[in-house]
């Protein structure tokens, strides 16, 4: 974990990251819930860490020059360490798993707290492609890092509804492939639900893991990835219309205040880069989602444990690929709404250009995601999904 080169900033005046990009424990600390689990089952053992902000972000070139891994979905930790004139100042740290333990010991006094728990939690948060509440909650269960549901900061009814929807898709296919039911659409059985909820006994879990050539820990990880993939597919479907609307707004945005020709040219270039990256991110996400749907559909037509094992082995990598793309789209939609929409009517040329620059950072237009494809069901060779229609064109500014 390395210190950020930027100056410390007020932790209460940070940009409004979307829910998929941040875990804001500081806001929760300022207005703690009545739930006793807030104190008895914290996310982190150290109280300073338990009022920090964890955020996903895209690496900049200057961070790459400091020998940090340049990638999408890097993880930053904002530690509230200083008090200046009544304002809480955050120290920004980029999580590097290899040096995490040493850095935490240098920044915080762990003599009375569980360092190994906090290191494990930060490593898992860095591994996740997003910080959506559902994915966070499932990560805690699958990696034996439980924390209170109040930390997810969404109503319990919503948590339960999302979990039930995912379970209704995963459990019937899994139990049918394992020979525990007569139909891939049968109601989930108790044993399957317990396995997916990490409540099954050790003997039962080990027996199923062996059928796929896995140990129990790896089985837990791949089942988490399968559930996260189903969740990301639903999120992508729900946000697609919003992505198209944002693209239309970006394409038609123009400063209402007078602008020089050179300023308009710079705005048009930035707009083009943003729209191309947005189109690519949406296309890649939809191609992966369609390939996943084809693979999961095949698991309903024929019992084949080898095919299921192939999918399970690929599931964590596929989760990262799809999750990063969905998070990137979510960031852009939130970023545009937060930065530009309130002031579109009165926006100065510099304001519009800065809003587009923020979207470029969120889309990481100078970074290329590593291509990822799922094999066609039943074969080992990967295939590229066919071309899909991009974002619909909008008026030019």
N, C-alpha and C positions, 0 to 999 in steps of 0.2 A: 504494500500500500504506500503510495507516494503522495507527498503534499502537492496540491495544485499550485501552479505558478502565479495564479491570479491573486489580487488583493482580497483579504477577508471581506465578507459582505454580511449585512444584517440578515439573520436567519428568518426574520419575520417579513422581509421584503424581497424574498426570492421569487423568481418567475413562477407562474401558476402551472406547474407540470400537470399533464393529464394523469388520471388514476392509474393507467397502465405503466407509467414511467416513474412513479415515486411511491414511497412509503413514508408518510409525514407523521412521524412520532412526536414531533415538537408541537404541532397543532393539537394533538391529543393530550399532551402533557399540560398545555395551557388551559384546556377545558376537559379535565379527566371525566370519564364516564362513571356512573354509579356502580357499574358491574364490579364485584369484588375481584374478578379475574384480572382486572387491570393491574392490581398490585400483586396478586398471588401467582399469576402466570404471565410474566412480561415476555416481550420478544427477546430482549437482551438482559443479561444478568447485571451488567454495570448500569447504574442509574443515568449517567451522562449519555451513554450510548442509547439508552431507552427513551431519550428525548431528542434524538438526532433526526436527520432526514436522510433516507437512502434514495438515490435517484439514478435511473438509467440515462445515459447520454451517449453521444457519438464523439469519438476521439477527434481532436483537432490536430493539425500538422505540428504545432509546437509541442503537444504532448507526445507525439510520435518521436520527435527529436530528443525527448528525454528518455528514450529507450522503453517507453511503455507500448504495449501491444495496440496497434491502431485497428480499431474495429467498431462496428455498430454494437450497441447494447452494452458498452462498458458501464461500470457501476461506480458511483461517487458517493462518498459519505460526508455529510456536513455535520461536524461536531460543534455543539454550542459550548465553547470553552471560555470566552471572554465577555466581560461586561464593561461597556464604555458609554458613559453618560446616559445610563438607563436603557441602552440598546444592546441586545444580545448579539454578539459577533460569532460567526461560524468559521471554523477552520475546515477547509475543503481537502479531502483526501481521496485519491483514486485507489480503488481496491485492486491489489495485486496479490493473489492467493499465496504465492511463495513467501512473501515477506509480511503477511498479515499479522501473525502472532507477535513478531518483534515490534511492529509499528504500534499495535494496541498497547503493548507494555510501555513503550516510550511515551505515549500520549496520555495514558490513564493509569491510575493506581489500582491494581487488581488484587491486592492482598486479601481483600474480603469478598471477592467476587469470582465467578466461574469463567476463567479465560477460555477454556476449551469449548464451552458452550457458545460463547460469542464468536469465536473464530469459526466454528462449524456453521453457525447461522449466517454469517457474512459470506462464507464460501458458497453456501447454497443459494443465497440471494443473488450472488454474482453469476451463478450457473444458470439461473432462470432467464429466459429471454424477455420477460416483462414482469411487472409487479402488480398485475391484476389481483383483486381480492380473492377470487376463486382459486387462482393458481397458487397464491401465497398460502392460503389455508390448507390446500392439499399437500403442498411441499412440507409444511410443518408436521402433518400426520405421517407422511411417507418416510420422512427422515428422522422420526422420533424427536422432533424439536417443537413440541406443542406450545402454543401460546393462546391467550384468551381471544375468543371470537370478536370481542370489542375492538381489538387492534385492526381488524379488517375495515372498520369504519363504514360498514354498510349494514342495513337492517337484517336481522337474523332471518326473517321471512324470505328476503331476497337471496341470502346465502343458501338456504335450504332449497329454494326453487331451482337455482342454477345447478346445485349438486344433484337434485333429483332428475333434471333433464339430461345431464351428462350420464348419470348412472343408467337411465332408461335406454340409452344407446349402446353403452359398453357392455353391461352385464348380460343381456340376452345372447349377444354374439359369443362372448367368452364362454358362458356355460354350455352353449350348444357345441362349440368346438371341443370342449372338454368332455362331451358326452354326458353332461348332467341334465340335459333337457331334450325334448323331442322336436323342438322348433327354435329357429334363430330369433323368433319374435315372442317367445314365451315370457311370462312375468319373471322378473329376477328372483332367484331363490336366495334363501337366507345365507347359505354358505358362500355364494358368489358376492353378495353384498358385503359380507364380513371381510372377504378377501380384498375387495376394492376399497373398503373403508379402513383397512389395516387393523381389523379386529379379529382376524382368524388366528387360530392357534399355530404355534411354531411347526408342529408336525404336519398339519394340513398345508401350510404355506410351502414348506420344504418339498413335500411330495409333488405339488404342482410346479414348483420351480424346476425340479429335476426333469419333468416332462419336456421342458423347453431348453434344457441344457444350461440352466442358470442357477445361481444361488439365490437365497431368499432376499438378500439386499438388492441384487440386480433386478429381480422380479418386481420388487416394490418400485424401483426407479422406472422400469418400462411401463408398468401400469399407470403410474403418475403421468408419464409422457402421453400415453394413449388418451387418458381423460383430458389432459391439457389440449391435445390436438382437436378433440371434439369441441371443447370450449372455444378454441380459436376459430374454428370453422363457423360456429354460430355468431361469434363477434364480427367476423368478416362479413357475413351475410347481412347482419343488422346494420352495419355502418356503410355499406356500399353506396346507398343512395346519398348519404351525407357527403361521402368523398366526392361524388360527382357534382353535388351542389357547390362544394368548396372550390372545385376546379373551375366551374363556371364563374364564380365570383372573382377568382384570381385572374382568369382570362379577361374579364371585363373591367377590372379595377384600374382606375386612372386618377391622378391627382386633380383635385378640383381647383387648387391654387395654381397660378401661372407657373409654367415650367419651361426651361430652355430646351432646345432640340437635343443637346447632348445629354441632359438629364432624362428626357423621355427615352432616348436610345438605350441608356444604361438600365432603366426600368424595364424596357422591353426585353433586353437580353436576360436579365435576372428572372423575369416572368417565364421566359422560354425554358430556362434551366429548371425552374421549379416544376412547370407543367410536364416536362419530359420525365423528370425523376418521379413525379407523382404517378404518371401513367405507367411507368415501369414497375414501381412498387405495387400498384394495384394489380397489374397483369401477372407479376410473379406470384403474388399471394393467391390469386384466383386459380392459376395453373396448379399450384401446390394443393390447394383445397380440392380441386377437381380430381387430381390424381389420388388424393387420400380417399375421396368418396368412392372412387372406382375400386381401390384396394379393400376398403371396408365392405363394399357391396359384395365383393367376391367371397368374403367370409360368411355371407348369408346363403350362398348357393351350394357350397360343398364343404363337408368336414375335411379339413386338411391341416393337421397340426404343424406340418413342415412350413406351410404357407403362413400360418399364424406366427410361428417362431421367427420367420424371416421378417415379418412386419414388426414384431416386438423388438427385434434387435436394431431395427432402423428407427424406431419411434422416438428415442431421445434426440437424435440428430434432426429428424423431421420437425420435432417440436420447436427446436431452436430456430430452424429456417422459417417456419410459418409464423411463430410468435414474434420474431424480430420484424417481419414485414407488416404484420397486423399492428404492432406497437408503433411502427414508423408512420403508418397511415393515421392512427389515432392521434399521434403527436401533431401532425400537420393540421388536421381538422381543428384540434383544440388551439394550436398556435395561431392559426389564421383568425379564428373567432376571437381569441383573447387579445391579439395584437392589432388587428386591422379593422374588424367589423364595426366596433363602436365609433371609429373616427373616419370611416370611408368618405362621408360627405364633405368633410373639411380637411382631408389629409393633404399635407404638404408633400412635395416630391421626395424630400429626404425621408419623411415618415413612411411613405410607401416602399421606398427602396430598403429601408431598415427592416420593415415587416417581411419583405421578400427574402432578405438576407437571413432572417431568423428561420424562415421555412427551409432555406437551403441547408442550414445547419441541422435542422431536424430530419431532413431527408438524406443528409450526407451525400450531396450530389457529387462530391469528389471521391466517394468510396463506392466500390462495387461489391455487392453481396456475393459470396461464393455460391455458384449455382448448386442447386440440390434437386434431385428428381427421385421419385419412388419407382422401383421396378414394377413393370406390368405384372399383375397377379399371376403367380405360377411360374414366372421365369426369373432368372437372376440378373439379366442385363438391364441396366437403367434405361429409361427412355425420356425424351424431352416431351413435355406437354405441347400440344399444338398451339398456334397463335390464337389469341383471343382479342375480341374487340376492346380497344382502349377507351379512355375517357371520352365522353362525347365532347365535341368542340363547342367552345363558347365564344362570345364576341371579343374581339381584340380591343385593347385600350389604346 
